[in-house]
Amino acid sequence: MHTLLYDADCGFCRWSVSRILSWDRRGLLRTVPLDDPEAGRVLGAMDQERRFASWHLVTPEGLIYSAGNAVPVLLRLLPGGRPAAALAAALPGPVEWAYRWVARNRHRLTRLTRTEACKVETSRIRKVDAGSQD
């Protein structure tokens, strides 16, 4: 199972993770907030500054993909995501730029999702995660 690590203090991040988990109908992802003690175990020796600089996707083999580099890996896991994954893999520079833009503007993007982003609670995401491990 792949592990998606995200900022649970960010409404846009919680909203995004809830959308990704809805798309993950095969249950290939589990989620861990970046400030959870498990994040340290999953990310190993990664220093705290790098840990909190972006989201991360860790493969079952322990490979860590971060920021824009994680996008094609994530998309390959999701139903119908392979064409978008191929495009993202072919355009790593623009994907990284887009990721960094979203990361810098996530608080503004939270407002665009209206109050919906703020309603997604970490406990709800954890329940989805716990359910996928059964």
GROMACS elastic network, one bead per residue, 0.5 to 0.9 nm:
[ bonds ]
;  ai    aj funct       b0    kb
    1    27     6  0.82980   500
    1    28     6  0.53730   500
    1    29     6  0.58703   500
    1    30     6  0.69391   500
    1    58     6  0.88404   500
    1    59     6  0.70001   500
    1    60     6  0.54605   500
    1   133     6  0.87431   500
    2    28     6  0.61910   500
    2    30     6  0.63089   500
    2    31     6  0.85688   500
    2    57     6  0.68101   500
    2    58     6  0.56097   500
    2    60     6  0.55097   500
    2    61     6  0.88839   500
    2    62     6  0.89171   500
    2    74     6  0.88861   500
    2    77     6  0.89669   500
    3    28     6  0.86309   500
    3    29     6  0.57203   500
    3    31     6  0.56316   500
    3    32     6  0.69945   500
    3    42     6  0.81800   500
    3    56     6  0.80306   500
    3    57     6  0.56185   500
    3    58     6  0.50629   500
    3    59     6  0.66503   500
    3    60     6  0.78250   500
    4    17     6  0.85052   500
    4    29     6  0.66555   500
    4    30     6  0.61259   500
    4    32     6  0.62627   500
    4    33     6  0.83516   500
    4    55     6  0.73905   500
    4    56     6  0.58754   500
    4    58     6  0.65617   500
    4    74     6  0.88288   500
    5    30     6  0.86310   500
    5    31     6  0.58417   500
    5    33     6  0.54607   500
    5    34     6  0.56199   500
    5    39     6  0.70628   500
    5    54     6  0.88329   500
    5    55     6  0.55928   500
    5    56     6  0.51292   500
    5    57     6  0.63221   500
    5    58     6  0.81112   500
    6     9     6  0.89096   500
    6    10     6  0.86754   500
    6    13     6  0.66588   500
    6    14     6  0.77460   500
    6    17     6  0.77346   500
    6    31     6  0.75363   500
    6    32     6  0.66266   500
    6    33     6  0.50555   500
    6    34     6  0.54224   500
    6    35     6  0.87121   500
    6    52     6  0.85241   500
    6    54     6  0.75936   500
    6    56     6  0.69516   500
    7    10     6  0.56600   500
    7    11     6  0.86685   500
    7    13     6  0.61103   500
    7    14     6  0.73940   500
    7    32     6  0.88649   500
    7    33     6  0.57110   500
    7    34     6  0.55115   500
    7    35     6  0.74913   500
    7    52     6  0.74983   500
    7    54     6  0.81256   500
    7    55     6  0.71563   500
    8    11     6  0.74311   500
    8    13     6  0.67842   500
    8    14     6  0.60121   500
    8    32     6  0.86216   500
    8    33     6  0.53522   500
    8    34     6  0.70704   500
    8    35     6  0.77345   500
    8   121     6  0.83835   500
    8   122     6  0.62217   500
    9    13     6  0.79278   500
    9    14     6  0.78862   500
    9    33     6  0.86673   500
    9   122     6  0.85814   500
   10    13     6  0.51290   500
   10    14     6  0.62857   500
   10    15     6  0.86107   500
   10   106     6  0.78223   500
   10   107     6  0.76146   500
   10   110     6  0.82982   500
   10   117     6  0.87443   500
   10   118     6  0.83242   500
   11    14     6  0.51583   500
   11    15     6  0.60868   500
   11    16     6  0.85386   500
   11   106     6  0.83490   500
   11   107     6  0.77435   500
   11   110     6  0.60408   500
   11   116     6  0.86350   500
   11   119     6  0.78791   500
   11   120     6  0.71807   500
   11   121     6  0.85061   500
   12    16     6  0.60137   500
   12    17     6  0.85454   500
   12   106     6  0.59819   500
   12   107     6  0.69446   500
   12   108     6  0.88108   500
   12   109     6  0.65286   500
   12   111     6  0.85022   500
   12   113     6  0.77529   500
   12   117     6  0.54876   500
   12   118     6  0.75235   500
   13    16     6  0.50352   500
   13    17     6  0.61093   500
   13    18     6  0.85455   500
   13    55     6  0.89348   500
   13   106     6  0.76764   500
   13   110     6  0.84941   500
   13   117     6  0.81035   500
   14    17     6  0.51333   500
   14    18     6  0.61316   500
   14    19     6  0.86672   500
   14   117     6  0.67926   500
   14   118     6  0.79432   500
   14   119     6  0.89232   500
   14   120     6  0.59751   500
   14   121     6  0.71099   500
   14   122     6  0.69317   500
   14   125     6  0.77101   500
   15    18     6  0.51901   500
   15    19     6  0.63741   500
   15    20     6  0.87770   500
   15   110     6  0.83378   500
   15   113     6  0.83729   500
   15   116     6  0.74539   500
   15   118     6  0.75647   500
   15   119     6  0.82491   500
   15   120     6  0.59219   500
   15   121     6  0.87533   500
   16    19     6  0.51282   500
   16    20     6  0.62213   500
   16    21     6  0.86389   500
   16   117     6  0.81961   500
   17    21     6  0.60583   500
   17    22     6  0.85071   500
   17    31     6  0.81633   500
   17   125     6  0.76273   500
   18    21     6  0.51301   500
   18    22     6  0.62057   500
   18    23     6  0.87204   500
   18   120     6  0.73813   500
   18   124     6  0.85164   500
   18   125     6  0.64229   500
   18   128     6  0.87060   500
   19    22     6  0.50606   500
   19    23     6  0.63318   500
   19    24     6  0.86917   500
   20    23     6  0.50423   500
   20    24     6  0.61598   500
   20    29     6  0.89953   500
   20    78     6  0.82663   500
   21    25     6  0.74458   500
   21    27     6  0.78375   500
   21    29     6  0.73312   500
   21    30     6  0.84672   500
   21    31     6  0.88294   500
   21   125     6  0.82162   500
   21   128     6  0.75508   500
   21   129     6  0.84019   500
   22    25     6  0.65095   500
   23    26     6  0.86123   500
   23    78     6  0.64136   500
   23    79     6  0.71014   500
   24    27     6  0.55183   500
   24    28     6  0.65988   500
   24    29     6  0.70382   500
   24    77     6  0.75863   500
   24    78     6  0.54813   500
   24    79     6  0.70029   500
   25    28     6  0.80137   500
   25    78     6  0.77369   500
   25    79     6  0.74303   500
   26    29     6  0.84949   500
   26    77     6  0.87459   500
   26    78     6  0.79932   500
   26    79     6  0.80533   500
   26   132     6  0.87695   500
   27    30     6  0.77278   500
   27   129     6  0.85505   500
   27   131     6  0.88158   500
   27   132     6  0.54205   500
   27   133     6  0.81086   500
   28    77     6  0.69969   500
   28    78     6  0.82943   500
   28   132     6  0.78023   500
   29    77     6  0.83947   500
   29   129     6  0.75439   500
   29   132     6  0.76735   500
   30   126     6  0.84768   500
   30   128     6  0.81896   500
   30   130     6  0.77906   500
   30   132     6  0.70187   500
   30   133     6  0.76436   500
   31   125     6  0.73961   500
   31   126     6  0.69483   500
   31   128     6  0.86099   500
   31   129     6  0.58273   500
   31   130     6  0.89131   500
   32    35     6  0.83518   500
   32    36     6  0.66978   500
   32    38     6  0.71459   500
   32    39     6  0.63731   500
   32   126     6  0.78000   500
   32   129     6  0.84133   500
   33    36     6  0.53412   500
   33    37     6  0.87969   500
   33    38     6  0.83955   500
   33    39     6  0.68625   500
   33   122     6  0.81311   500
   34    37     6  0.81609   500
   34    38     6  0.83749   500
   34    39     6  0.55237   500
   34    40     6  0.80867   500
   34    51     6  0.71529   500
   34    52     6  0.67941   500
   34    55     6  0.80498   500
   34    56     6  0.89300   500
   35    38     6  0.83371   500
   35    39     6  0.67312   500
   35    40     6  0.83232   500
   35    52     6  0.84721   500
   36    39     6  0.54486   500
   36    40     6  0.75381   500
   37    40     6  0.55703   500
   37    41     6  0.70318   500
   38    41     6  0.50734   500
   38    42     6  0.61341   500
   38    43     6  0.85101   500
   39    42     6  0.50401   500
   39    43     6  0.58671   500
   39    44     6  0.81835   500
   39    51     6  0.87056   500
   40    43     6  0.52578   500
   40    44     6  0.57528   500
   40    45     6  0.76888   500
   40    46     6  0.78299   500
   40    48     6  0.87605   500
   40    51     6  0.87385   500
   41    44     6  0.52411   500
   41    45     6  0.84280   500
   42    58     6  0.75926   500
   42    62     6  0.78994   500
   43    46     6  0.57910   500
   43    47     6  0.88931   500
   43    51     6  0.77996   500
   43    56     6  0.86097   500
   43    58     6  0.78559   500
   43    62     6  0.84818   500
   43    64     6  0.74600   500
   44    47     6  0.86452   500
   46    49     6  0.83896   500
   46    50     6  0.66152   500
   46    51     6  0.62859   500
   47    50     6  0.55875   500
   47    51     6  0.61464   500
   47    52     6  0.88779   500
   48    52     6  0.62009   500
   48    53     6  0.84998   500
   49    52     6  0.54972   500
   49    53     6  0.61599   500
   50    53     6  0.50280   500
   50    54     6  0.73493   500
   51    54     6  0.66466   500
   51    55     6  0.77295   500
   51    56     6  0.80009   500
   52    55     6  0.74514   500
   53    67     6  0.83310   500
   53   103     6  0.88225   500
   54    66     6  0.65025   500
   54    67     6  0.53710   500
   54    99     6  0.89864   500
   54   100     6  0.86432   500
   54   103     6  0.74990   500
   55    65     6  0.86522   500
   55    66     6  0.58876   500
   55    67     6  0.57255   500
   55    70     6  0.82831   500
   56    64     6  0.66733   500
   56    65     6  0.56262   500
   56    67     6  0.65034   500
   56    70     6  0.66996   500
   57    63     6  0.81918   500
   57    64     6  0.58373   500
   57    65     6  0.51820   500
   57    66     6  0.63212   500
   57    67     6  0.87501   500
   57    70     6  0.59937   500
   57    71     6  0.87584   500
   57    73     6  0.79702   500
   57    74     6  0.73697   500
   58    61     6  0.79028   500
   58    62     6  0.57669   500
   58    63     6  0.54933   500
   58    65     6  0.63053   500
   58    66     6  0.86507   500
   58    70     6  0.88311   500
   59    62     6  0.51504   500
   59    63     6  0.52265   500
   59    64     6  0.66406   500
   59    65     6  0.82768   500
   59    73     6  0.89828   500
   60    63     6  0.75120   500
   64    70     6  0.81964   500
   65    68     6  0.83146   500
   65    69     6  0.57348   500
   65    71     6  0.84500   500
   65    73     6  0.78546   500
   66    69     6  0.55525   500
   66    70     6  0.50632   500
   66    71     6  0.83170   500
   67    70     6  0.57280   500
   67    71     6  0.73382   500
   67    96     6  0.67835   500
   67    99     6  0.63667   500
   67   100     6  0.75783   500
   67   103     6  0.89528   500
   68    71     6  0.53658   500
   68    72     6  0.80649   500
   68    88     6  0.86254   500
   68    92     6  0.71398   500
   68    93     6  0.83584   500
   68    94     6  0.87016   500
   68    95     6  0.54624   500
   68    97     6  0.76226   500
   68    98     6  0.76841   500
   68    99     6  0.54253   500
   68   100     6  0.77398   500
   69    72     6  0.68176   500
   69    73     6  0.76019   500
   69    88     6  0.87016   500
   69    89     6  0.80943   500
   69    92     6  0.69751   500
   69    95     6  0.78370   500
   69    96     6  0.68707   500
   70    73     6  0.53021   500
   70    74     6  0.60910   500
   70    75     6  0.86172   500
   71    74     6  0.52060   500
   71    75     6  0.61118   500
   71    76     6  0.86909   500
   71    85     6  0.71779   500
   71    88     6  0.68926   500
   71    89     6  0.81654   500
   71    95     6  0.77311   500
   71    96     6  0.88047   500
   71    99     6  0.87195   500
   72    75     6  0.50512   500
   72    76     6  0.61781   500
   72    77     6  0.88694   500
   72    81     6  0.86693   500
   72    82     6  0.82233   500
   72    84     6  0.74383   500
   72    86     6  0.68443   500
   72    87     6  0.80083   500
   72    88     6  0.54218   500
   72    89     6  0.55971   500
   72    92     6  0.89599   500
   73    76     6  0.53804   500
   73    77     6  0.68864   500
   73    85     6  0.69556   500
   73    89     6  0.85189   500
   74    77     6  0.53969   500
   74    78     6  0.68716   500
   74    81     6  0.83870   500
   74    85     6  0.77740   500
   75    78     6  0.53074   500
   75    79     6  0.81788   500
   75    80     6  0.82691   500
   75    82     6  0.62526   500
   75    83     6  0.85615   500
   75    84     6  0.67410   500
   75    85     6  0.50682   500
   75    86     6  0.87904   500
   75    88     6  0.87257   500
   76    79     6  0.78259   500
   76    80     6  0.81369   500
   76    81     6  0.54302   500
   76    83     6  0.83380   500
   76    84     6  0.81696   500
   76    85     6  0.56325   500
   76    86     6  0.83026   500
   77    80     6  0.87831   500
   77    81     6  0.70332   500
   77    82     6  0.78777   500
   78    81     6  0.51615   500
   78    82     6  0.76685   500
   79    82     6  0.77639   500
   80    83     6  0.72684   500
   80    84     6  0.82898   500
   81    84     6  0.54514   500
   81    85     6  0.60101   500
   81    86     6  0.87240   500
   82    86     6  0.61267   500
   82    87     6  0.86372   500
   83    86     6  0.51668   500
   83    87     6  0.63847   500
   83    88     6  0.86933   500
   84    87     6  0.50521   500
   84    88     6  0.60848   500
   84    89     6  0.85202   500
   85    88     6  0.50190   500
   85    89     6  0.60175   500
   85    90     6  0.85119   500
   86    89     6  0.50907   500
   86    90     6  0.61434   500
   86    91     6  0.86979   500
   87    90     6  0.50778   500
   87    91     6  0.62716   500
   87    92     6  0.88078   500
   88    91     6  0.51702   500
   88    92     6  0.61064   500
   88    94     6  0.83073   500
   88    95     6  0.61732   500
   89    92     6  0.56751   500
   89    95     6  0.83863   500
   90    93     6  0.89381   500
   91    94     6  0.57546   500
   91    95     6  0.62340   500
   91    96     6  0.86916   500
   92    95     6  0.51057   500
   92    96     6  0.60034   500
   92    97     6  0.85175   500
   93    96     6  0.52325   500
   93    97     6  0.61709   500
   93    98     6  0.86225   500
   94    98     6  0.60289   500
   94    99     6  0.84921   500
   95    98     6  0.50599   500
   95    99     6  0.60876   500
   95   100     6  0.85995   500
   96    99     6  0.50299   500
   96   100     6  0.61482   500
   96   101     6  0.85542   500
   97   100     6  0.51621   500
   97   101     6  0.61444   500
   97   102     6  0.86699   500
   98   101     6  0.50270   500
   98   102     6  0.61903   500
   98   103     6  0.85422   500
   99   102     6  0.51644   500
   99   103     6  0.60917   500
   99   104     6  0.86258   500
  100   104     6  0.60809   500
  100   105     6  0.85075   500
  101   104     6  0.52054   500
  101   105     6  0.61580   500
  101   106     6  0.83794   500
  102   105     6  0.50549   500
  102   106     6  0.55527   500
  102   109     6  0.77605   500
  103   106     6  0.52527   500
  103   107     6  0.85638   500
  104   107     6  0.79772   500
  104   108     6  0.89035   500
  105   108     6  0.53350   500
  105   109     6  0.61778   500
  105   110     6  0.87031   500
  106   110     6  0.60668   500
  106   111     6  0.87866   500
  107   110     6  0.50653   500
  107   111     6  0.68286   500
  108   111     6  0.52976   500
  108   112     6  0.67182   500
  109   113     6  0.64802   500
  109   114     6  0.87010   500
  110   113     6  0.53115   500
  110   114     6  0.65982   500
  110   115     6  0.77597   500
  110   116     6  0.83998   500
  110   117     6  0.59326   500
  110   118     6  0.75537   500
  111   115     6  0.70720   500
  111   117     6  0.80260   500
  112   115     6  0.85193   500
  112   117     6  0.88927   500
  113   116     6  0.59160   500
  113   117     6  0.58532   500
  113   118     6  0.87782   500
  114   117     6  0.66404   500
  114   118     6  0.80747   500
  115   118     6  0.53580   500
  115   119     6  0.64522   500
  116   119     6  0.51766   500
  116   120     6  0.68811   500
  117   120     6  0.57021   500
  117   121     6  0.88629   500
  118   121     6  0.74416   500
  120   123     6  0.84972   500
  120   124     6  0.68989   500
  120   125     6  0.76989   500
  121   124     6  0.53138   500
  121   125     6  0.66839   500
  121   126     6  0.87867   500
  122   125     6  0.50674   500
  122   126     6  0.61081   500
  122   127     6  0.86102   500
  123   127     6  0.61621   500
  123   128     6  0.87557   500
  124   127     6  0.50686   500
  124   128     6  0.64647   500
  124   129     6  0.86426   500
  125   128     6  0.51920   500
  125   129     6  0.62040   500
  125   130     6  0.86315   500
  126   130     6  0.59274   500
  126   131     6  0.83719   500
  127   130     6  0.50128   500
  127   131     6  0.59919   500
  127   132     6  0.85591   500
  128   131     6  0.50955   500
  128   132     6  0.62888   500
  128   133     6  0.89662   500
  129   132     6  0.52308   500
  129   133     6  0.66961   500
  130   133     6  0.53781   500
  130   134     6  0.71301   500
  131   134     6  0.57178   500
